[in-house]
Each structure stands twice: as C-alpha cells, then as structure tokens.
Amino acid sequence: MIMRENEKKSQLSIKDISRLSGVSIATLSRFFNGQSVRPSNEVIIRKVLQETGYRPSIAARFIKGHNSGVIGLIVPEITHPFFAMIAEGVMREARNLGKLVLLGSSEGSMEIEKQIIDRFSQSILDGLIYIPVAKAENIPALKSFRDLPLVVTARKGIIPGVPHVYHDGEGGGYLATKHLVSLGRRRIAFVASFWDIPCSNTELLANHLKPSMYSFSSIERYKGYLKALEEAGIPYDPNLVVITGYGHKHGVDAASVLKGRFVDCNGVVTMTQAVANGFTAQAKRLGYRVPEDISVVLFDTNESKADYTFTYIELHLIKMGQESVRTLSELIEGREAQDTCLDVELRIRETSVKLPPETSR
C-alpha cells in the first residue's frame, strides 16, 4: 500500500486508490459519500488516504463515462419554509430521475457554508445545486468545484457562465407595490430581509445596482418596488425602507423602527411570512389596525400559525427545485443549459383592503 515516488497525489485518481487499497470503486464511492462500508475496508481506505494525501476531485466525477447517481444541494437554512419547499422540489425530481440528494444546510453562516463545501469536495457528486448564504464567494474559490456541473438556485446572475434558476423578483416587487397603490395607499414601506446585511436603508438606493448586490433576493424585489412607485408618481422615501433579517423578531423590530422614525405608513411589503407575522403583531400592539390602517403583502406564504391570511406573491418554490434538478441533469448529460426565470403571481387575501377616498394619501 506504500505509494511509489512517482505517484504524486496530484496525479492520483480514484482508480489508483482502488488499486492501492484493494477496495472496489463502488465501495470507495459509498465511503466518500458518507455511506457505511465494512469496518475493515474503512480502516484500509483511511490508511491509504493518509499515506497518499489523496482527496477525491469532484472534477473527475467517479470514472469518466460513469455517474454516481448522487447530486448535492446546499441551502442557507433547511428549517426556513422558503428553502424547505425548494428542497422538497429537488427531492421529488431527483427521485423521478433515480438520483439521491446529499443535503447540506449552512444555518445562515458563510463559515458553515465553507465547511459544507469543503466536505462536499471530498464526495463523489455528479453535480451540485447551490443556494448561497450571501455572495457566493466560497464555491468559485474552490479549485475542485471548477469543472463540476453546477446550478445556482433562488439567486440571479452571481456566478458567470453558470445557469441560474430564480423567480421574477423584480416582477414580484412591482406587483406587490402596485397592488397597494391601487388600494389608494401611497405611504408604502419596504421591509428588506438579508442573511448578511449589505448596507443601511439610506444607502440602499445608491448601492442596489452594484454587482455585489446581485445575490440578494430582496434587491430584485426592491427594484420592482421602486418601479411601481415611480410609475405612480410617488416620491421615494428611504425612511420607509427597513433593513432587517428573516425572522419573527425582525418583523417586530421593523414595525417599531417605522414607528420610531415617525413616518406615516399605510402599506408594507415584507419578504417572508415570519417577518409579516412579527410586523402585524407589533403593529397591533402599537395601535394600528390590519388591514384598515396598514395593508400587508408578503412574498410567498406557508401554513404556519398566523393571525391573518396574507395577501402574497406566489413563488412556486417546489417548481423551482424541480427545474433546478432538470437543469442540472442537462449539464450532467453534457448539454448546454440556460437560466430559468419563473413567473410569480399576486394572490389577494384579507390583509389588503382599499382605503376610503378621504383617507387615501
């Protein structure tokens, strides 16, 4: 099992590891993908890996002409309904195609994401579906991922030359804001959610078109918000923009921030149901009626407990996951794949009502 001098680790392949260890390639595949193997084989494999310093190259992808049947999926947070629904779509389509999914959750941390990517780089994957926490800095920097079939999901235009699957965020922001305007509401707040906050509310307008902002879904929705305001002749007010996170507490804080700024607000667009739940609960505590005083529109919705059935922008997240797998399959098969932009739809429910003419402003 001793490596010869001319067998440098940079030249080693999985076939070499199989020969040196006497273990089949199928067994090595199971080991590298975190599946159980015979204890005696595991001891031998680990010994050879230690002696050779070998780390499997995803670019090699098993043996040329063969696939492992395993694809990777990295999400910022699997417990978040948005990403859970995308993951469900990925799982469904993968099952239809006879593939397994290796799932990693970054828990909203770029550092944890980096660790997951490093671990995935030691696995034998046919391809990867990637939803970055923030700016997609980790995968492009990792050499072993450069030739791996890769699809970026729920983000737009952040890794050149890689197909992206995303919803029409700008269209959704426009529909949400235009709907509130149609109800006579002209003091419309925008609660922008981020995992990694890029700037303050007063800086957002000047920075939202920079390439570094492409990875944030809230930015695409913000563009639609601006478009609808401009179309309606409503002056933009940065005091009506709140920069926050994705949780219930962040919605509570957003309502308090708007109250503390002494701004008149009669409509609001939020990014998630959790934020909308927190916002409406705090608005009620502050003496506002929903939807009479403040009408609320959010992006997507789920069956979690809420005081209202919200007007929302439907994002078709399961379809997004399915389309991501289909796009990745095209790449794995050696075909070219293009970006996919999914349409969004406005669903009007009980949290948005028309203002009486005498109170419209």
C-alpha positions as CSV (number, residue, x, y, z in Angstrom):
1,M,0.0,0.0,0.0
2,I,3.0,2.3,0.0
3,M,2.9,5.0,-2.7
4,R,5.7,4.9,-5.1
5,E,7.8,8.1,-5.5
6,N,6.4,8.9,-9.0
7,E,2.8,8.5,-7.7
8,K,2.3,12.1,-6.7
9,K,-1.0,12.8,-5.1
10,S,-1.9,15.4,-7.7
11,Q,-1.8,12.6,-10.3
12,L,-3.7,10.1,-8.3
13,S,-7.2,9.0,-9.4
14,I,-9.9,7.0,-7.7
15,K,-8.7,4.1,-9.7
16,D,-5.3,4.4,-8.1
17,I,-6.8,4.5,-4.7
18,S,-8.8,1.4,-5.5
19,R,-5.6,-0.4,-6.7
20,L,-3.5,0.7,-3.7
21,S,-6.2,-0.3,-1.2
22,G,-7.6,-3.4,-2.8
23,V,-11.1,-1.9,-2.3
24,S,-13.6,-1.6,-5.2
25,I,-14.5,1.7,-6.7
26,A,-18.1,1.1,-5.7
27,T,-17.0,0.8,-2.0
28,L,-14.9,3.9,-2.3
29,S,-17.9,5.7,-3.8
30,R,-20.0,4.8,-0.7
31,F,-17.2,5.8,1.6
32,F,-16.7,9.2,0.0
33,N,-20.4,9.9,0.0
34,G,-20.7,9.3,3.8
35,Q,-22.4,5.9,3.5
36,S,-21.4,2.9,5.7
37,V,-18.8,0.4,4.5
38,R,-17.3,-2.7,6.1
39,P,-15.2,-1.6,9.1
40,S,-12.1,-3.5,7.8
41,N,-12.4,-1.7,4.4
42,E,-12.8,1.7,6.2
43,V,-9.6,1.1,8.1
44,I,-7.7,0.3,4.8
45,I,-9.2,3.2,3.0
46,R,-8.3,5.7,5.7
47,K,-4.8,4.4,5.9
48,V,-4.2,4.8,2.1
49,L,-5.7,8.3,2.2
50,Q,-3.4,9.3,5.0
51,E,-0.3,7.8,3.2
52,T,-1.1,9.4,-0.1
53,G,-2.7,12.7,1.0
54,Y,-5.4,12.0,-1.6
55,R,-8.6,14.0,-1.7
56,P,-11.2,13.0,-4.3
57,S,-11.6,15.5,-7.1
58,I,-15.1,16.3,-7.9
59,A,-13.9,17.3,-11.4
60,A,-13.1,13.6,-12.0
61,R,-16.6,12.6,-11.0
62,F,-16.3,9.0,-10.4
63,I,-14.9,7.3,-13.5
64,K,-15.0,9.0,-16.9
65,G,-18.3,8.0,-18.6
66,H,-19.9,6.9,-15.3
67,N,-22.1,8.7,-12.8
68,S,-22.5,8.1,-9.1
69,G,-26.2,8.9,-9.1
70,V,-25.7,11.4,-6.3
71,I,-26.3,15.2,-6.6
72,G,-25.5,17.8,-3.9
73,L,-27.8,20.5,-2.5
74,I,-26.6,23.4,-0.3
75,V,-29.2,25.7,1.3
76,P,-28.8,28.6,3.7
77,E,-31.3,27.1,6.3
78,I,-33.3,23.9,5.8
79,T,-35.8,24.8,8.5
80,H,-36.8,28.0,6.7
81,P,-40.0,27.3,4.8
82,F,-38.7,29.1,1.6
83,F,-35.7,26.7,1.4
84,A,-37.6,23.7,2.7
85,M,-40.0,24.0,-0.2
86,I,-37.2,24.3,-2.8
87,A,-35.5,21.3,-1.2
88,E,-38.8,19.3,-1.5
89,G,-38.9,20.1,-5.2
90,V,-35.3,19.0,-5.6
91,M,-36.0,15.7,-3.8
92,R,-39.1,15.0,-5.8
93,E,-37.4,15.5,-9.2
94,A,-34.3,13.6,-8.1
95,R,-36.5,10.6,-7.2
96,N,-38.2,10.8,-10.6
97,L,-34.7,10.6,-12.2
98,G,-33.4,7.9,-9.9
99,K,-30.9,10.1,-8.1
100,L,-30.0,10.6,-4.5
101,V,-29.5,14.0,-2.9
102,L,-26.7,14.9,-0.5
103,L,-28.1,17.9,1.5
104,G,-26.1,20.5,3.5
105,S,-27.6,23.4,5.5
106,S,-25.4,26.5,6.1
107,E,-27.5,27.7,9.0
108,G,-27.2,31.2,7.7
109,S,-23.4,31.2,8.1
110,M,-20.8,31.7,5.4
111,E,-18.3,29.9,7.6
112,I,-20.5,26.8,7.9
113,E,-21.2,27.0,4.2
114,K,-17.5,26.9,3.6
115,Q,-17.2,23.8,5.8
116,I,-20.0,22.1,3.9
117,I,-18.4,22.9,0.5
118,D,-15.1,21.5,1.8
119,R,-16.8,18.3,2.8
120,F,-18.7,18.0,-0.4
121,S,-15.4,18.4,-2.3
122,Q,-14.4,15.1,-0.8
123,S,-17.6,13.4,-2.0
124,I,-18.3,11.9,-5.4
125,L,-21.1,14.0,-6.8
126,D,-22.5,14.2,-10.3
127,G,-23.4,17.8,-9.8
128,L,-24.4,20.5,-7.3
129,I,-27.4,22.8,-6.7
130,Y,-26.3,25.8,-4.7
131,I,-28.2,28.5,-2.8
132,P,-25.5,30.7,-1.3
133,V,-26.0,32.4,2.0
134,A,-24.8,35.7,0.7
135,K,-22.3,36.5,-2.1
136,A,-21.3,33.1,-3.5
137,E,-17.7,33.6,-2.6
138,N,-17.0,30.0,-1.4
139,I,-17.5,27.7,-4.4
140,P,-15.8,29.8,-7.1
141,A,-12.7,29.9,-4.9
142,L,-12.5,26.1,-4.6
143,K,-10.5,24.5,-7.4
144,S,-12.1,21.1,-7.1
145,F,-15.5,22.5,-8.0
146,R,-14.5,24.3,-11.2
147,D,-15.5,21.6,-13.6
148,L,-18.4,20.3,-11.6
149,P,-21.9,20.7,-13.2
150,L,-23.3,23.5,-11.1
151,V,-26.7,25.2,-10.9
152,V,-27.4,28.3,-8.7
153,T,-30.9,28.5,-7.4
154,A,-33.0,31.3,-5.9
155,R,-30.3,33.8,-7.0
156,K,-29.7,35.7,-10.2
157,G,-26.5,36.3,-12.2
158,I,-24.0,35.8,-9.4
159,I,-21.6,33.2,-10.9
160,P,-20.7,33.9,-14.6
161,G,-21.2,31.0,-17.0
162,V,-23.4,29.0,-14.6
163,P,-27.1,28.5,-15.2
164,H,-29.4,30.1,-12.5
165,V,-32.9,29.2,-11.6
166,Y,-34.8,32.0,-10.0
167,H,-38.2,33.7,-9.7
168,D,-39.1,37.0,-11.2
169,G,-38.2,39.0,-8.0
170,E,-38.5,42.4,-9.7
171,G,-41.9,41.5,-11.1
172,G,-43.0,40.3,-7.7
173,G,-41.9,43.6,-6.0
174,Y,-43.7,45.5,-8.7
175,L,-47.0,43.5,-8.4
176,A,-47.0,43.8,-4.6
177,T,-46.4,47.6,-4.6
178,K,-48.7,48.3,-7.5
179,H,-51.5,46.4,-5.7
180,L,-51.1,48.5,-2.6
181,V,-51.0,51.7,-4.7
182,S,-54.3,50.5,-6.4
183,L,-55.9,50.5,-3.0
184,G,-55.1,54.2,-2.5
185,R,-52.0,53.6,-0.4
186,R,-49.1,55.8,-1.1
187,R,-47.0,55.6,2.0
188,I,-45.7,52.1,1.4
189,A,-42.9,50.6,3.5
190,F,-40.5,48.0,2.2
191,V,-39.0,45.6,4.7
192,A,-35.9,44.1,3.1
193,S,-34.5,40.9,4.6
194,F,-30.9,39.7,4.3
195,W,-28.8,37.0,5.8
196,D,-25.8,39.2,5.6
197,I,-26.9,42.9,5.7
198,P,-25.0,44.8,3.0
199,C,-25.9,48.4,3.8
200,S,-28.2,50.8,5.7
201,N,-31.6,51.9,4.5
202,T,-30.2,55.3,3.5
203,E,-27.5,53.7,1.4
204,L,-29.7,51.1,-0.4
205,L,-30.9,53.3,-3.3
206,A,-27.3,54.3,-4.2
207,N,-26.0,50.7,-3.9
208,H,-28.7,48.4,-5.2
209,L,-27.5,48.2,-8.8
210,K,-23.9,47.3,-7.9
211,P,-22.8,43.7,-9.0
212,S,-22.1,42.8,-5.3
213,M,-25.8,43.1,-4.6
214,Y,-26.9,40.6,-7.3
215,S,-27.0,37.7,-4.8
216,F,-29.7,39.2,-2.6
217,S,-33.3,38.3,-3.5
218,S,-34.6,41.4,-1.6
219,I,-32.7,43.6,-4.0
220,E,-34.6,42.3,-7.0
221,R,-37.9,42.8,-5.2
222,Y,-36.7,46.3,-4.2
223,K,-36.2,47.1,-7.9
224,G,-39.9,46.3,-8.5
225,Y,-40.9,48.4,-5.6
226,L,-39.0,51.4,-7.0
227,K,-40.5,50.8,-10.4
228,A,-44.1,50.8,-9.1
229,L,-43.5,54.0,-7.0
230,E,-42.1,55.8,-10.0
231,E,-44.9,54.7,-12.2
232,A,-47.4,56.0,-9.7
233,G,-45.6,59.3,-9.2
234,I,-44.9,58.6,-5.6
235,P,-41.7,60.1,-4.2
236,Y,-39.2,57.6,-2.8
237,D,-38.6,57.9,1.0
238,P,-35.7,56.0,2.5
239,N,-37.4,56.3,5.9
240,L,-40.0,53.8,4.7
241,V,-37.3,51.2,4.0
242,V,-36.2,48.9,6.8
243,I,-33.2,46.6,6.5
244,T,-33.5,43.5,8.7
245,G,-33.4,39.7,8.8
246,Y,-35.8,36.9,8.1
247,G,-37.4,36.0,11.5
248,H,-40.5,36.9,13.5
249,K,-38.4,39.2,15.8
250,H,-37.1,41.1,12.7
251,G,-40.7,41.8,11.8
252,V,-41.5,43.1,15.3
253,D,-38.4,45.3,15.1
254,A,-39.3,46.6,11.6
255,A,-42.7,47.9,12.9
256,S,-41.0,49.5,15.9
257,V,-38.4,51.2,13.6
258,L,-41.0,52.7,11.4
259,K,-42.9,54.0,14.4
260,G,-39.7,55.4,15.9
261,R,-39.0,57.3,12.7
262,F,-42.4,59.0,12.9
263,V,-43.2,58.1,9.3
264,D,-46.8,57.8,8.1
265,C,-47.1,54.2,6.7
266,N,-50.3,52.7,5.4
267,G,-49.0,49.7,3.4
268,V,-46.0,47.4,3.7
269,V,-44.2,44.8,1.6
270,T,-42.3,42.1,3.5
271,M,-40.1,39.2,2.4
272,T,-41.4,36.3,4.4
273,Q,-44.4,35.2,6.5
274,A,-42.4,35.1,9.6
275,V,-41.5,38.8,9.2
276,A,-45.1,39.6,8.3
277,N,-46.3,37.8,11.4
278,G,-44.0,39.8,13.6
279,F,-44.7,43.1,11.9
280,T,-48.5,42.7,12.1
281,A,-48.4,41.6,15.8
282,Q,-46.3,44.6,16.7
283,A,-48.4,47.0,14.6
284,K,-51.5,45.9,16.6
285,R,-49.7,46.5,19.9
286,L,-48.8,50.0,18.6
287,G,-52.5,50.7,18.0
288,Y,-52.8,50.1,14.2
289,R,-55.5,48.0,12.5
290,V,-54.5,45.5,9.9
291,P,-55.5,45.8,7.1
292,E,-57.5,49.0,7.6
293,D,-54.7,51.2,8.7
294,I,-51.8,49.2,7.3
295,S,-52.3,46.7,4.5
296,V,-49.6,44.0,4.2
297,V,-48.3,42.0,1.2
298,L,-45.6,39.3,1.6
299,F,-43.6,37.1,-0.6
300,D,-44.9,33.5,-0.6
301,T,-46.7,32.0,2.4
302,N,-46.9,28.8,4.3
303,E,-49.2,27.1,6.8
304,S,-47.5,28.3,9.9
305,K,-49.7,29.9,12.6
306,A,-50.7,33.5,11.8
307,D,-53.4,35.9,12.8
308,Y,-54.2,36.6,9.2
309,T,-54.4,35.0,5.8
310,F,-52.0,37.3,4.0
311,T,-52.1,38.8,0.5
312,Y,-48.9,37.4,-1.0
313,I,-46.7,36.9,-4.1
314,E,-46.7,33.2,-5.0
315,L,-43.2,32.0,-5.9
316,H,-43.8,28.3,-6.9
317,L,-40.9,27.1,-4.9
318,I,-41.4,23.3,-5.4
319,K,-41.3,24.0,-9.1
320,M,-38.1,26.0,-8.6
321,G,-36.5,22.9,-7.0
322,Q,-37.7,20.6,-9.8
323,E,-36.4,23.0,-12.5
324,S,-33.1,23.1,-10.8
325,V,-32.7,19.3,-11.0
326,R,-33.8,19.3,-14.6
327,T,-31.2,22.0,-15.5
328,L,-28.5,20.2,-13.6
329,S,-29.4,16.9,-15.4
330,E,-28.8,18.7,-18.7
331,L,-25.4,19.7,-17.6
332,I,-24.5,16.2,-16.3
333,E,-25.5,14.8,-19.7
334,G,-23.2,17.2,-21.4
335,R,-25.8,19.6,-22.8
336,E,-25.9,23.3,-22.5
337,A,-28.4,24.8,-20.1
338,Q,-29.8,28.3,-19.8
339,D,-31.1,30.4,-17.0
340,T,-34.7,29.8,-15.9
341,C,-36.9,32.7,-14.7
342,L,-40.1,31.5,-13.1
343,D,-43.2,33.7,-13.2
344,V,-44.8,35.0,-10.0
345,E,-48.5,35.7,-9.2
346,L,-50.3,38.0,-6.8
347,R,-52.8,36.3,-4.5
348,I,-55.2,38.7,-2.8
349,R,-56.5,37.7,0.6
350,E,-57.5,39.5,3.8
351,T,-54.5,41.7,4.6
352,S,-55.0,44.3,1.9
353,V,-58.1,46.5,1.5
354,K,-58.9,49.8,-0.2
355,L,-58.6,53.0,1.7
356,P,-61.7,55.2,1.8
357,P,-61.2,58.1,-0.6
358,E,-61.0,60.7,2.1
359,T,-58.1,58.9,3.8
360,S,-56.1,57.9,0.7
361,R,-52.7,59.6,0.8
